Amino acid sequence: MKPQVENPMTDKLSQLKTMTDVVADTGDIEAIRRFTPLDATTNPSLLLKAAALPHYQDILLAAKARAGREGGSNREQLAASCDYFAVAVGTEILSIVPGRVSTEVDARLSFDRHGTIERAKRIIGLYEKAGISRERILIKTASTWEGISAALELEREGIQCNLTLLFGFPQAQACADAGVFLISPFVGRILDWYKAHTDLQVKSGDDDPGVQSVKRIYNYYKQHHYTTVVMGASFRNCGEIEALAGCDRLTISPALLEELEGDEGPLPRKLDPNHANSGDAKTVLDEATFRLEVNEDAMATEKLAEGIRNFIADQRRLETLVSEL
């Protein structure tokens, strides 16, 4: 266990790094160099932003040219171009970070177990051709039943996974039982839903429903000795991050990393595996129970569907950008 830091003269980002592995939630190479995270994670939205940066124009053109040389239908070439671009960005990131990069499978495969497995293997193959071992890659897929089932098989074959768009406790239970390497429970998007649908007033990070969701998952995993890594994601403010200090990992945007770096107040540890106390009994969900329990949670159902739709929209925008080059 990493020790808690009490020195108030140390900035909060430095303090956080002593108790939590910090991951950069960006594809911006310069931001990654500046904040020196352990890992980095990308998704279709972040890749779309990266594609608009001058630094990536030649990389995007090279990805399109490579796909064109391999032939296939226009749709197949666009899909291949996006995979080549994602792997090229990931490879560059891995030249900077000491750990891993997460690369996401096309969100249109979120309900296609076989398609997810095949696309994941293709992405891993591209990394390996680039000289990057699979031990440095996490395959990201949505925490649908199909995505979790695909991850179960991929993990058995030595391809480790990052299950994303996780909003509900049943999703976390199923991911742990599937033995996935890491989950990304979302914080800010949960808060967004409660603000839009209730009169909830959040006075501190501890009152935040997204923070409470991650704490519940963390305590459940630690008390029941699951090895799946909990990586809080999708933060709206530094209060949410501070309320989860001590979580296994946190993936944070450059703007919030900068804010933490500029704050020299004390940062107490909030989560500790040695003091985990879960009120949830260990439960293994079958498919029917999983689907029913996710369906019973309006927030989780709506945010999962919305997240998949938004990632698909950004994937299509990226493909349009490639086609217009």
C-alpha positions in Angstrom: 0.0 0.0 0.0 1.3 3.5 -0.9 1.6 5.8 2.1 -0.5 8.8 2.6 1.3 12.1 2.2 0.6 14.9 4.7 3.0 17.6 3.5 0.7 20.6 2.6 3.5 22.2 0.6 3.4 19.5 -2.0 1.0 20.0 -4.8 -2.1 17.7 -4.9 -1.1 16.0 -8.1 2.2 14.9 -6.6 0.4 13.8 -3.4 -2.1 11.8 -5.5 0.6 10.0 -7.3 1.9 8.6 -4.0 -1.4 6.7 -3.3 -3.0 6.3 -6.8 -1.7 5.5 -10.2 -2.5 8.5 -12.4 -3.5 8.0 -16.0 -3.8 10.7 -18.6 -7.3 10.8 -20.2 -6.0 12.3 -23.5 -4.3 11.6 -26.8 -2.4 14.9 -26.6 1.3 14.0 -26.6 2.4 17.3 -25.2 0.0 17.0 -22.2 1.2 13.5 -21.6 4.9 14.6 -21.6 4.1 17.4 -19.2 2.1 15.5 -16.5 4.2 12.2 -16.7 1.3 9.8 -16.0 1.8 6.0 -15.5 -0.6 5.1 -18.3 -2.8 6.8 -20.9 -6.2 6.0 -22.3 -7.9 6.9 -25.5 -11.4 6.6 -27.0 -13.1 7.6 -30.3 -13.8 11.1 -28.9 -10.2 11.7 -27.9 -8.9 10.3 -31.2 -11.2 12.6 -33.1 -9.7 15.6 -31.1 -6.2 14.3 -31.8 -6.9 14.0 -35.5 -7.6 17.7 -35.6 -4.2 18.6 -34.3 -1.4 19.5 -36.8 0.9 17.0 -35.1 -1.2 14.1 -36.3 -2.0 15.0 -39.9 0.9 13.0 -41.4 0.0 10.0 -39.1 -3.6 10.1 -40.3 -2.6 10.3 -43.9 -0.2 7.4 -43.5 -3.0 5.4 -41.9 -5.3 6.0 -44.8 -2.6 5.2 -47.3 -1.8 1.9 -45.6 -5.5 0.9 -45.6 -5.8 1.8 -49.2 -2.9 -0.4 -50.2 -4.5 -3.3 -48.5 -7.7 -2.9 -50.5 -11.2 -4.0 -49.5 -14.5 -2.1 -49.6 -14.6 1.6 -48.8 -16.2 0.8 -45.4 -13.4 -1.8 -44.6 -10.7 0.7 -45.6 -12.2 3.4 -43.3 -12.4 1.0 -40.4 -8.8 -0.1 -41.0 -7.6 3.5 -41.3 -9.1 4.3 -37.9 -7.5 1.2 -36.3 -4.1 2.1 -37.9 -4.5 5.7 -36.6 -5.4 4.5 -33.1 -2.5 2.1 -32.9 -0.1 4.8 -34.3 -1.3 7.3 -31.6 -1.0 4.5 -29.0 2.5 3.6 -30.1 3.6 7.2 -29.8 2.1 7.5 -26.3 3.9 4.3 -25.3 7.2 6.0 -26.1 6.5 8.4 -23.3 4.5 6.6 -20.6 6.2 3.7 -18.7 3.0 1.7 -18.4 0.1 0.9 -20.8 -2.2 2.6 -23.3 -5.9 1.7 -23.7 -7.2 1.4 -27.2 -10.9 1.1 -27.8 -12.8 -1.3 -30.1 -15.3 0.3 -32.5 -18.4 1.1 -30.3 -20.6 -0.3 -33.1 -19.5 -3.7 -31.8 -20.8 -3.1 -28.3 -23.4 -5.8 -28.7 -21.4 -8.1 -30.9 -19.3 -10.5 -28.8 -17.6 -12.2 -31.8 -17.0 -8.9 -33.6 -15.4 -7.4 -30.5 -13.1 -10.4 -30.1 -12.0 -10.3 -33.7 -11.4 -6.5 -33.7 -9.5 -6.7 -30.4 -7.2 -9.4 -31.9 -6.6 -7.3 -35.0 -5.7 -4.3 -32.8 -3.3 -6.4 -30.7 -1.8 -7.8 -34.0 -1.1 -4.2 -35.3 0.6 -3.3 -32.0 2.7 -6.4 -32.1 3.7 -5.7 -35.8 4.8 -2.3 -34.5 7.0 -3.9 -31.9 4.7 -3.3 -28.9 4.0 -6.3 -26.7 0.4 -7.0 -25.7 1.4 -6.6 -22.1 1.4 -2.9 -22.7 -2.0 -2.7 -24.2 -5.5 -2.7 -22.7 -8.4 -3.3 -25.1 -11.3 -1.1 -24.2 -14.9 -2.2 -24.8 -18.3 -1.1 -23.3 -19.5 -2.9 -20.2 -22.4 -4.5 -22.0 -23.1 -8.2 -21.5 -21.5 -8.9 -24.9 -18.5 -6.7 -24.1 -17.9 -8.4 -20.8 -18.3 -11.8 -22.4 -15.8 -10.9 -25.1 -13.4 -9.7 -22.4 -13.7 -13.0 -20.6 -12.4 -14.8 -23.6 -9.8 -12.2 -24.5 -8.4 -12.3 -21.0 -8.1 -16.1 -21.2 -6.0 -15.6 -24.4 -3.7 -13.1 -22.7 -5.3 -10.0 -24.0 -6.1 -7.7 -21.1 -9.1 -5.5 -21.1 -10.4 -2.1 -19.9 -14.2 -2.2 -19.5 -15.6 1.3 -20.0 -18.9 3.0 -19.9 -19.5 1.4 -16.5 -22.3 3.2 -14.6 -24.1 0.5 -12.5 -23.0 -1.9 -9.8 -24.2 -5.0 -11.7 -21.8 -4.1 -14.5 -18.9 -4.0 -12.0 -20.0 -7.4 -10.5 -20.0 -9.0 -13.9 -16.6 -7.5 -14.9 -15.0 -8.8 -11.7 -16.4 -12.3 -12.2 -15.2 -12.3 -15.8 -11.7 -11.6 -14.5 -11.1 -8.4 -16.5 -7.9 -6.6 -15.8 -9.4 -3.1 -15.3 -12.7 -1.3 -15.2 -13.4 2.4 -15.8 -16.4 3.4 -13.7 -17.6 6.8 -14.7 -18.1 9.6 -12.2 -19.0 12.8 -13.9 -21.6 11.4 -16.2 -23.4 9.9 -13.3 -23.5 13.3 -11.6 -24.8 14.8 -15.0 -27.7 12.4 -14.9 -28.7 13.2 -11.3 -28.5 16.9 -12.0 -30.7 16.5 -15.1 -33.3 14.2 -13.4 -33.4 15.1 -9.7 -33.1 18.1 -7.4 -29.9 16.6 -5.9 -27.6 19.2 -4.3 -23.9 18.2 -4.1 -22.0 20.1 -1.4 -18.8 18.1 -1.6 -17.1 15.3 -3.5 -18.3 12.8 -0.9 -21.9 13.7 -1.7 -21.4 13.1 -5.4 -23.4 10.0 -6.6 -20.6 9.2 -9.1 -18.0 9.2 -6.3 -20.3 7.1 -4.1 -20.7 4.6 -7.0 -16.9 4.2 -7.3 -16.4 3.8 -3.6 -19.0 1.1 -3.5 -17.3 -0.8 -6.3 -13.9 -0.3 -4.7 -15.0 -1.6 -1.3 -16.8 -4.6 -2.9 -13.7 -5.6 -4.9 -11.3 -5.3 -2.0 -13.4 -7.0 0.6 -14.1 -9.9 -1.7 -10.5 -10.1 -3.0 -11.1 -9.4 -6.6 -7.9 -8.4 -8.5 -9.7 -6.3 -11.1 -8.2 -2.7 -11.0 -10.7 0.1 -10.3 -9.9 3.2 -12.4 -12.3 6.1 -11.8 -13.0 8.1 -14.9 -15.0 11.0 -16.4 -14.4 13.7 -13.8 -16.2 17.0 -13.8 -14.1 18.7 -11.0 -11.2 18.2 -8.7 -13.5 17.6 -5.8 -14.5 14.3 -7.3 -10.9 13.3 -7.7 -9.9 14.3 -4.2 -12.8 12.3 -2.8 -11.4 9.1 -4.5 -7.7 9.6 -3.5 -6.3 6.2 -2.9 -8.4 4.5 -5.6 -6.3 2.0 -7.6 -6.1 4.4 -10.6 -7.7 7.6 -11.8 -7.8 8.7 -15.4 -7.8 12.5 -15.5 -8.0 15.1 -18.2 -5.1 17.6 -18.8 -7.2 20.5 -17.5 -7.9 18.8 -14.2 -4.3 17.6 -13.9 -3.2 21.2 -14.3 -5.6 22.3 -11.6 -4.3 19.6 -9.2 -0.7 20.5 -10.0 -1.5 24.2 -9.1 -3.0 23.4 -5.7 -0.7 22.9 -2.7 -3.3 22.1 -0.1 -3.2 18.8 1.8 -4.8 15.7 0.1 -5.9 13.1 2.6 -6.4 9.4 1.5 -10.0 8.5 1.2 -9.8 4.9 -0.1 -7.7 2.2 1.5 -7.7 -1.6 0.6 -6.9 -2.4 4.3 -10.0 -0.6 5.5 -12.5 -1.7 2.8 -15.9 -2.4 4.2 -18.6 -3.5 1.7 -22.2 -4.2 2.7 -22.7 -6.1 -0.6 -22.5 -9.9 -0.5 -20.5 -11.5 -3.2 -22.9 -12.3 -6.0 -22.3 -13.9 -9.4 -24.8 -12.7 -12.0 -26.1 -14.8 -14.9 -27.1 -13.0 -18.2 -30.8 -12.7 -17.4 -30.1 -11.2 -13.9 -27.5 -8.9 -15.3 -29.8 -7.5 -17.9 -32.7 -7.2 -15.5 -30.6 -5.3 -12.8 -29.1 -2.9 -15.3 -32.5 -2.3 -16.7 -33.8 -1.5 -13.2 -31.3 1.3 -12.9 -32.5 4.1 -15.2 -29.3 6.1 -14.8 -27.1 3.2 -15.8 -29.3 2.2 -18.7 -29.6 5.7 -20.1 -25.9 6.7 -19.7 -24.7 3.4 -21.1 -26.8 3.8 -24.2 -25.9 7.5 -24.6 -22.2 6.7 -24.2 -22.3 4.1 -26.9 -24.2 6.4 -29.3 -21.8 9.2 -28.7 -18.7 7.1 -29.3 -20.3 5.7 -32.5 -21.0 9.3 -33.6 -17.4 10.3 -33.0 -16.2 7.2 -34.8 -18.2 8.1 -37.8 -16.9 11.7 -37.7 -13.4 10.3 -37.6 -14.1 8.1 -40.6 -15.6 11.2 -42.5 -12.4 13.1 -41.7 -10.3 10.3 -43.1 -12.5 10.0 -46.2 -12.1 13.7 -46.9 -8.3 13.7 -46.7 
